Amino acid sequence: MTDFLIKTLIKDSSIKDAGTGRFFLEDLKKGTIIRKQIIGSDNLKVIKNKEELDNYDITLLKQFGHSKPKNSKLNTNYIYLNNPTMNTNHSDNYNIDFEYRDNEKLTYLIKDVKCGDEMLQNYCNYEKVHWFEEYLHEHELISQREFALSINNSR
């Protein structure tokens, strides 16, 4: 079961060496809510501390584990894991963003998109969760947030 409210397709990303990406299958307007998830449900797992990370595949955590956005009013220091995964890539020219409420995560468009456009987000917008990034470092990995920052700093 999916919690996407729109039609999408996962295929090879338009970004070189980025793997797969999720693409829109219809034209949509800025402000459209494209996904609703209940925080803590099977569709959006909540990982509250370092000890809980051992219950998850490390590759899944590295690729898809994320914190709340910096602009979120939700007061947590947790990691979230989407099910199914977003399969979105990082871009400075992103078209989606997120709003976290007390018990809900909304994914919405920040600009109009056309059928065939790739769904993109800005990983730099995630808050740093020290215990999560320390865990990844212990496994010689970095978070998607750190990856995006490294790309931006190398330009």
N, C-alpha and C positions, 0 to 999 in steps of 0.2 A: 504494500500500500504506500502511496506517495502523498505528500502533503503540499505538493506544488499545485498552484491554482491556475497555471498556464501550461501550454504544451511546449516541451523542450526535447532536445535530442543531444545525446552525448556522442561525440566523435573526436577525431584528432583536432587539437587546438590549432588556431590560426597563428599562435605564438610559437616561434621556433624552439624546439627542444622542451616544450612545456607538457608533452603528453596529451592527455585528453582534455576536452573542455565541454561545457554545456552551452547549447545554442538555442536561441529563440525560434519558434516555429510560427510566429505571428508578429505583426506590428503591434506595439504597445506604447502607451503614453506614460510620460513622467508621472510618478506618484502611484502607479499601479502596484498593488500588493501581489507579489508573485509566489510567496510561500508563507504559511502560518505554521508555527510549531509550538507545542506546549512544552515549556521548560521542565525537564525531568521525565518526559515521556520516552517511549521506545524510539521516537523520531528525533529526540534531542536529549541525549544522555548528558548528565551533569557529573563531573569528576571534581570532588571537593578538596582532595589532598594528594600528596605524592604517593602514599600507600595504595590508593585506589588505582593508580596508573598501571600497576602490575596485572590488573584484570583485563587489559586491552592490548592488542597487537601494537608493538612499538612503531611499525611502519604506518599503520592507520593513524596513530597519534601524531606522528611527525607530519604527515601529509594533510590531515584533516582536523586535528585538535586545535581549538581556538578559544580565545577569551572573549569577553564582551568588547564592544567598540569603546574607544576612549570617550565618546560623547554620551554614553549610556548613563542613565540615572540609576540603574540597578546597582546596588552596592554589594558586589561579590568579588571574590578572588578565585573564581572557579574556571575550569576548562570545560568546553562543550564539544560534543561530537555528534554531528548530523547523521541521521540514518533515514533515507539514503544520503550519501555524501553529496555535497553541492557540485563537485567537479568544476569549480570555477578557478580561474587563474588570476594572478596579480597583474594589475596595470595601473599606471598613473591616470589613464583615461578610462576610468571605471564607470559602470552604468548601474550598479546595484549598491545598496547600503542596507543596514540593519537597524532595527529598533527593538530593544529589549524592554519588556514591561515586567511587572511582578511575576507573571507565570507564562509569558508568551514572548516568542521571538518572531518578528515580522521581517521579511525580506521584501524590499520595495525598489522600484526604479527611481533613479535620480535624474534620468533624462529619457527622452523618447528613444525607442529602439525599433529596428526593422527586422522582419523575418530573415533569418540567416546570420544576424549579429551574434557574436559570442558574448556570453554572460561573464562580466569581469568585475572583480572587486579589488579594493586596495588593502592588502595585508598590513600595511603600515598603520592603519586605523585601529588595530587591536591593541588593547592594554597589555603591558608586560605582566606576566604572572611568573614571579621569580622561581617558585618551587617547580613549576612545569619546565621552564627553560633549563634549570639546573639538572633535572632528570634527563632531559634530552642530551645535554652536554655530557653527562655521565656515560651515555651511549654513543658519544661522538657524533651527535646529530644537532641540528638547530631547528628552531620553530619557523613556521612560515612567516611570522612577523620579522624575525631576524633575517631571514632570507631576503625579504622585500627591502629591508633597511640596507642590506649589503649591496643590493642592486642599485638602489638610489644613491648610495655613497660612492659607488664606482663610476658614476657618470660624471 
